[in-house]
Amino acid sequence: MVSSGKYTKIYVNKGIGNEIIGAKPNNRPDIMGVREDGMIDQVEVPSKTDSIEKLLDRMEINKEIMGDRAGTSKIKRIKK
């Protein structure tokens, strides 16, 4: 995200409330990038104990919280 030049801010494990004042719940995506147009993209990196289904559900909740600023959502698996 940093090297793409598309983002004005990148948050790592920070609450949505950093960009959406009063966000309830104040979920914390693993990575949240704010594009120049204000849209917010989120990335989750699943741990060994994470359920992909639950991560997808949480990202949908995050999109609802972000409203018209919701951008893309991705799950990034780390290769072993």
N, C-alpha and C positions, 0 to 999 in steps of 0.2 A: 504494500500500500504506500509506503513512504516513497519508494523509488518511482512510483507511477506519476507523481506530481498532481494527482487528481484530488488530493485531500488537504484541507486546511488544518484539520485536527485529527489526531488518532489517539484513542483511549485504549488502554489495556486493563481489563478487569475493573472498569469504573462504571458507576451507575448511570443509567439512562438520564437521570435527573441532572447530570452535568450539561445536557443539551435541552432536555424537555423539563422545564421548571414544574415541580409538583408531580412528577411521574409517580404513579402508584400502580403496582409495586415498582420500586426502584431497582429493577433487575440489572444485572451486570453481565453483558455479553463479554466473551473472552476478548474480542477486539471490536471496536466501534470506530468507524471512520466517517468524518463529516466532509462531504464533498463541497466544492466551491459554491454549488447551487443550494447548499443547505440540506440536501438529502443525507440520510444517515444509513450507511451500510453496516451490517453486523456479520461477524464470523465467530463460529464456535469451534473449538478444538476438543473433540471428545477424549475424555480420559478412559482408562480401562473399565471403570465402573459406570460410565455414562450410558444411558439408553438413547440411541439415535432418535427414537420416536419422541421421547420426552424433550430432547433438545429442539426438535422441530416444533413441538407444541409451544415451548417457551419462546422461540423466535417469532412465532405467530402472535403470541401475547405482546411481545416487544413491538411488533409492527403496529398493533392496535394502539399501544401507548404512544408511539411516535406519530401516528396519524398521517397527515399529508407529507410529513418529512421522511416517512419510511422508504428506505431504498432496498437494496438487495440483501438477501440472507444466504449465507453459505456455511456448510460444514467442511472444515479442512482436516482431513485425516493426516496424521503424521506417520510417515513410512518408518518401519523398524529396520 
